[in-house]
Amino acid sequence: MIKILIADKLSPVAVEKLEKLGAEIEFNPDLKADDLPGAIADREVLVVRSTKVTSETIDAALNLSLIIRAGAGVNTIDLQAASTHGVHVANCPGLNTAAVAELALGLIIACDRRIPNATIDMRDGKWRKKEYGKAAGLKDRTLGIVGLGSIGKALARAAQGLGINVIGWSRSLSPDMAEQLEVGYCQTPQELAGKSDIVSVHLAATPETRYFINSDFLERMKDGAVFVNTSRGEIIDTAALKKAIAAKGLKVGLDVYENEPGSSDPEFHDTELAAAVMCTPHIGASTEQASEAIAQGVVDNIEYYLNTGRPLHSVNLRGKRSHINLVVRHFNRVGVLAGVLDVLKNVGINVEEMENTIFDGGHAASCNLVLDKTPDGSSLKRIGDMDNIIQVMLK
């Protein structure tokens, strides 16, 4: 029976499905990052959403083999520590796409029409129709999307439906791809900043994207333009953003922040920023539709892991660095592959990947081994001369 700790909110339906798979579940959504090292105990799988998983937690988890982020971004998990301990980290990508794109569009509209401000005034008994009638409007404006992954593409489609012109920049975006998406192609983020009436950011948080939106980008934006971030707070230089709001009159909508509180922390301390922007408390993925889809994604990851020994959507596996493939066709007998591995071990060759495929009837098999070095002719001959070996090939 696999032991699972769920340290964030998760659909009861998903918990029930995991129990049907034979899992022993500890469901404790109120745990904080500092609580995890003492709570992880002998759990083999940890499921989190916004709770941070530090190296201290991973060090304390003697049996932990899988961490699942119930969502897409994994910047709250110490990937280096997980990799060092041989712990899989998996996510559930693409399942909150519609929800985040919807909120991004909502923040764009809120920035243009100042809906929250008007609501607050009316609750205070103020009828300021003349003031809130001042809005640029969005039709025929230009929306620049930084990062055209699944969420960026979904926002592009929604914005185009409102008659908004869309341009984009992404590391993977080519002119041909932009044409297929019916978006204008920008060679650089700076080009996009200068052309846009509205900018929406949809980048993953990585060391390379920290402060990707900086003073240079913000200074290139048009005065009074709309700027929205629903990706990750660390992508924006907050100090530079505050200066740009004051200097350029940017209309800003934010769902994410630098050093934001965890899910169980009720305090938000950057009230200066909140007073200057339209803001929500990191709820981009928080719709019932998205929550149920992500919960099913967690179940799928764990079920696949139970069946295969690896999860779906693992994010911390090393990319293939070796192209040395040794193919050994052999009769399906006990000890054949052990003999092959012994030969490779004795000449200092490491097997980095290995897959053995059995043919129909169970009499013969073919094993593909990815090696870190090329075996010499004598090693290949020793393998080829072994009992029950049919053929040895280097690919």
N, C-alpha and C positions, 0 to 999 in steps of 0.2 A: 504494500500500500504506500503510495507516494504521499508525502506530507507537504502541504502547501500553506504558506502564510499570505493572506491577502491584507495588505496594509493600507488600503484606500477603499473608497466606495466602489462597489461592483454590483451589477444586477443580481438579485436573488435567483433569477432564472439561470444565470451562469453558474452560480454556486451549486445549485441543484444538479446541473449537468455534470459538473466536476465530481460531485459526490457519486453520481451514477457511473463515472469512470473508475470508481474505486479509490478516490483520493480522500485523505483525511484533511479536513479544512479547518484552519484557525482564521476566523474573520474578525479583524480588529482595525476598522477604518480610522480610528482616532490616534493611531500611532504617529509619532513625530520622528524625524531623522535621528534624534538623540536616543530615542527609545528602541530603535531597531536592533542595535548590537545585543541588547539584553533579551530581545523577543525572538530573535531568529532561531536560537536553540538548534534543534536537529532537523529543521525544515530543509527540504530539498529544492523547493520552488518558492520564489518570492514574487508577488504581484504588486506593483505600485502604479500609481497614476501621477501624483504630484509630490509625493513624499520622496525626499532625497535619499539615495543609497550611497553611503560613503565607504571609503576603504575600511573604516573601523567595523562597519556592518559585515563586509565581505570577509575580513580577517576573522571575525567571531563565528562565522557560519561554516562549521566543519563539514557539513554534508550538502551545502548549497551547490547546485549544479546548473540552475536556470533562474534568471531574473527576467520577468516580463514587464515591459512598460505598456500599460493599458492606454495606448495612444501612439503617436508617431515619434515625437522628439525624445531623445535619450540623454539630453544634456544634464539631467538631474542624477544620472547614474555614473559612478566612477568606472569608466570602461577599462582604463588601464589596470586597475586593481582586479576587476573581474577577469580580464584576459590573463593576468599573471597567475591567478588561481585556477585557471581552466574552467571558468564559469561562463556559460552561454548567456548573452544578453539578446533578447528578442523584442520586437515591437509589433504594433498592429497598424501598419501604414495604410493611408487612403480611406479609412473608415469614418473619419470626421471631416472629410473634404467639404461636403455641402454645408455643414454647420459653420465652419470657419469662414467660408466664402460668404455665407449669408450675413454673418456678423460684420465682416469687413465692409460689405455693401451698406449695411445699416449704419455703421460709423461714418462712412462717406456722406450719406444723406444727412445724418445728424449734425455733422460738421457744417454742411452747407446751409441747412435750415435751422440750426441751433435748437433742435427739438427739446433737449433736456433743460436748457435755460428757460425756454418759453413755458415749459411745464412747471418749473419751480416758481416762476413769477406768477403764474395763474393760481397755484396753490397758496401763494401769499396774497391773493386778491388783486393782482396787477394785470390789467388788460393792455398789453403793449403791442397792439396790432401793427402800428406804424414801424416800430423798431424791428419786429421779427418778420416783417414783409420784405426786409432787405436781404436778399439771397441771390447768389450768382446764377443758380440753376445748373443742372448737370448735362442736359441734352447738348450734343455737339461739343462738349468739353473733351479734353484729352486726359485719359487715365494712363499713367505709367505704372506697370507692374514689375517689381523687382523680384525675380524668381518665378519661373513659369513651370512649376511642378503641378501636381494635380489640383491644389487649391488655387494657385494663380490662374490656371486654365479655367477653372470653374467660375472664378470671379470675372474673368474676361468675357465668358459667355453671358453671364448675368448682366454685366455692364453694357455689352453690345445690344442686349435686348431693350435697354433704356435709351438707346440712341447715343451712347457715349463712344467716342473714338478711343481705341486701345492701342498703346504701344508697349513694348516689353524689352526687358534685358534679362538674360540668364546665361550662365556659363555654357549651357548645352544648347542654347538657342542659335539656330542658323537662319539665314535669310529665307531658305526654302521652307523651313519649319514655321517661321513666322507667317509666311504667305498662306500656308495650310491652315493656320489658326486664325487668319484674317486679322493679324495684329501688325502694327508697324515695328520694324526691326531697329533696335538701337545697338550700336557697337560697344558702347560703354555705359555704365551706370550714370556717369556725369552727363552724357548726352541726354539720357532719359530725364534726369532731374531738370535740365533746362527747358525741355519741350513740354513738360507735364503741367496741367492745371491741378491734377490730383496724383498722388503717389501712394501706392499700397505695397507693403513689403511682405514677401512670402519666402523667406530663406530658412534653412535649417541652422541651428546653433552649432557651430564648430569653432575650433580655434581660429580658422581662417576668416570666419564671418563676424568675429567679435568686433564691435564698433565699425562694421561695414558702412553703416550710415553715420558719417562723421561731419565735421564742420565744413569740409570741402563740398560734400554732396549737398548739404543743407543750404549753403551759400549760393549754389547754382539754381536752387528752386526759385520759382516766381514769387514775388511778394503776394501775400494773401492766398497762396495755394493751400490745398488740403493735403495733409500727410496722415496716413493710417498705418499702424503696425499691429498685426494680430499673430505674428510668428513667435519671436522670442525677444525678451527685453534686452538681452546682452548684445543684440545686433545693433542697437542704437546707442550712441554716445549721448546720455541723458543731459549732461551739462551743456553740450553743444546744441541739443534740441531746445532747451530752455532759452538759450541766447537767441536762437533763430526765431522762436515764437515772439520774443520781445522786439527783435530787430526787424523782422520781415512780416510780422502779422500772420504767421502760418496758423491755419486752422487744423488742429491736431486731434486725432482719435486713437486711443490706445486701449488695448486689452491686455498687454503684457509689459513687464517692467523689470529693470535691473534689481536683483536681490529681493524679489517679491516674496511675500509671506507664503508659508505652506498652507495646505488645505484646512488644517485645524487651527491656524493662527488668525485671530479676528482683527489684528491691528495692521493698518497701512500707514506708513510714516511719512511718505513724500506728499504731504497735503499741498505743498506749494505747486508741485506738478499737477496734481488732480484739479486744483483750482483754475488752471490755465488750459485744460483740455477737456474733450469729451472722453469719458473713461468707463471701463467695465473691469471687473476683477477676474481676469483670465478665464472667461466663460466661453471662449470661441468654440470649443468642442462639446460644450455642455447643453446638448439637446437630448431629448428622450430617444430620438432616432439614432443619433450618434452613439449615445451611451450603450444602447442595446447592441449595435453593430460592433462596437469595440469589445463589449463583454463576450460576444460570440467569437471575436478574434482571439481573445485570451484562451477560451476553451479549445479552439482549433489548434493554437500553438501547443498547448499542453497535450492534447490528444495525439498530435503528430509526434511530439517528443516521446511520449510513452510507446508509440509504435515503432519509432525509428532510432531513437537515441539522440536526435537533434531536433531543434524547434524550427518552425517556419520563420522566415524573416530574421534570421540571426544577423546582428549588426557588428559583431566584434571578431569575426573570422578573418584571418589574414588572407589577402588576395593571393591568387596563385602566382608564385614567383619562379617556380621551376617548370621547365618544359621537357624534362627528362622522364619519359614514360617507358617503363619496362612491362611488357605484356608476356605473361606466362600462361600458356595453354597446358592444362594438366588433367589427369584423371582424378576424379573426386575421391581421394583417399585421405585417411587420417595422417597428419604429419607432413604432408607435401609442402604446404606453405610455410610451416615452421622451419623446414630445411632451407627453403629459399631465403627466409629472413635471417637465418644463421649465417649463410654465406655473405649476405650484405653487411651484417653486423661485424663480421670478422675483417672486412676491408674498410670499415669506417663510413659506410653509407647509410644515411638516415632515410627511412620511408616516411614521407610527409602525408601521403594519402594512399588509401588502398581500397579497392572494390573488387570483390570476387563474384562472378556471375555464373550460376549453375545452368547448364543446358537441360532441355527436356529429357526426362528419363533418369536424371541424376548421375549419369556415368562420367560426364566430363564437365570441365569448368574453364573459365578464362578469367585470370586475375590481372587487373591493371594496377601497377604501383607507380606512384609519382615520387621520384627520388631527388635528393639534393645534390647528388654527384652522378657522373656517368661511370658505370662499372667497366672495368677493363675486360679484355677478351678472355683472360683466364678465369675471371669470376663468372662470366656468362657461360663458359664451357662447363664449369663445375655445376652450375644450375642445370644446364642442358643435359648433363650426364646423369642426373639424379633419377632414381626410379620414379615412374609415373609422370614424368614430364613429357609432354607431346612436342612443344615448340617454345622457344624463347626469342623474343623480338624487342629491339629498342625502337621506339617511335620518336 
